[in-house]
Amino acid sequence: MVEVLIAPLAGEVEARTCAKLMAESEPWLTLGRSYESALTLLRDPTREVYVAHDQRGIAGFLILCMVGAFVGYIQSVAVQPDRRGQGLGTQLIAFAERRILAEYPNVFMCVSSFNTEAHRLYQRLGYQIVGELTDYIVHGQSEILLRKTVGPLAGRTGLTPDQGGTRETSTGMAPRPESS
């Protein structure tokens, strides 16, 4: 497994590098995501963007949505093509899960029906199919809604550290900034 440091998006250069990665790789090519729309998403103040750095630079990133109907939604996970298959996607998702489960008992994400490699990874990581949105983004393809849960929303105020809310720095992951 490649060693990475995961930290919040740090400025315009990182945003442009991540937008380029998204616009030039699957599934976003098939979904029609342009560089400009990717950059807009990465700059969206309602999203949390975390970037994985290795010894060669930006290795990947993820975008989280912590507001809305599906709070705790992993909106995007991207890994540089030459770093795929080395466990980086698993590390990014584990980071996202720790971030989300520190506050909410459910993690959601969608996977495109044609993105079979990602779907296999998410199933291996314990995600369950909870719905299918046919012809949602691209005609003839579905977005499959996935969920990983540690319990219902009712009565929950966030997890205690012994329930998975601990943020480890010894694994090369930077703690998220505390909100004020």
SULLIN-V381289 format. One record per residue. N is the residue number from 1. RES is the residue in one letter. SS is DSSP state (h for helix, s for strand, l for the rest). PSI is psi in whole degrees, -180 to 180 (* if undefined). Layout:
BEGIN
((N/RES/SS/PSI) (N/RES/SS/PSI))
END
This chain:
BEGIN
((1/M/l/133) (2/V/l/141) (3/E/l/127) (4/V/l/159) (5/L/s/126) (6/I/s/124) (7/A/s/162) (8/P/s/148) (9/L/l/132) (10/A/l/72) (11/G/l/179) (12/E/h/-38) (13/V/h/-45) (14/E/h/-42) (15/A/h/-43) (16/R/h/-39) (17/T/h/-43) (18/C/h/-40) (19/A/h/-40) (20/K/h/-45) (21/L/h/-46) (22/M/h/-47) (23/A/h/-21) (24/E/l/10) (25/S/l/163) (26/E/l/149) (27/P/l/-2) (28/W/h/-27) (29/L/h/-51) (30/T/h/-35) (31/L/h/-7) (32/G/l/25) (33/R/l/119) (34/S/l/166) (35/Y/h/-45) (36/E/h/-44) (37/S/h/-34) (38/A/h/-44) (39/L/h/-40) (40/T/h/-45) (41/L/h/-44) (42/L/h/-27) (43/R/h/-7) (44/D/l/119) (45/P/l/-12) (46/T/l/-1) (47/R/s/150) (48/E/s/125) (49/V/s/129) (50/Y/s/138) (51/V/s/135) (52/A/s/125) (53/H/s/136) (54/D/s/-169) (55/Q/l/-18) (56/R/l/-4) (57/G/s/-145) (58/I/s/120) (59/A/s/-22) (60/G/s/-177) (61/F/s/169) (62/L/s/154) (63/I/s/127) (64/L/s/146) (65/C/s/114) (66/M/l/18) (67/V/l/158) (68/G/l/-170) (69/A/l/-40) (70/F/l/64) (71/V/l/138) (72/G/l/38) (73/Y/s/123) (74/I/s/105) (75/Q/s/-39) (76/S/s/143) (77/V/s/124) (78/A/s/139) (79/V/s/135) (80/Q/l/138) (81/P/h/-39) (82/D/h/0) (83/R/h/1) (84/R/l/152) (85/G/l/13) (86/Q/l/11) (87/G/l/3) (88/L/h/-41) (89/G/h/-42) (90/T/h/-42) (91/Q/h/-42) (92/L/h/-43) (93/I/h/-41) (94/A/h/-41) (95/F/h/-48) (96/A/h/-43) (97/E/h/-44) (98/R/h/-43) (99/R/h/-49) (100/I/h/-48) (101/L/h/-13) (102/A/l/-20) (103/E/l/-30) (104/Y/l/152) (105/P/l/2) (106/N/s/142) (107/V/s/129) (108/F/s/153) (109/M/s/161) (110/C/s/148) (111/V/s/136) (112/S/s/142) (113/S/l/-28) (114/F/l/-8) (115/N/l/69) (116/T/h/-36) (117/E/h/-46) (118/A/h/-42) (119/H/h/-43) (120/R/h/-43) (121/L/h/-49) (122/Y/h/-38) (123/Q/h/-43) (124/R/h/-31) (125/L/l/3) (126/G/l/11) (127/Y/l/140) (128/Q/s/145) (129/I/s/128) (130/V/s/-5) (131/G/s/166) (132/E/s/130) (133/L/s/98) (134/T/s/144) (135/D/l/35) (136/Y/l/-48) (137/I/l/-44) (138/V/l/133) (139/H/l/134) (140/G/l/-4) (141/Q/l/157) (142/S/s/156) (143/E/s/124) (144/I/s/119) (145/L/s/127) (146/L/s/152) (147/R/s/140) (148/K/s/130) (149/T/s/153) (150/V/l/7) (151/G/l/176) (152/P/l/162) (153/L/l/-39) (154/A/l/127) (155/G/l/5) (156/R/l/139) (157/T/l/14) (158/G/l/161) (159/L/l/148) (160/T/l/162) (161/P/h/-36) (162/D/h/-3) (163/Q/h/11) (164/G/l/4) (165/G/l/0) (166/T/l/139) (167/R/l/111) (168/E/l/136) (169/T/l/-14) (170/S/l/-14) (171/T/l/6) (172/G/l/9) (173/M/s/130) (174/A/l/141) (175/P/l/149) (176/R/l/153) (177/P/l/142) (178/E/l/142) (179/S/l/152) (180/S/l/*))
END
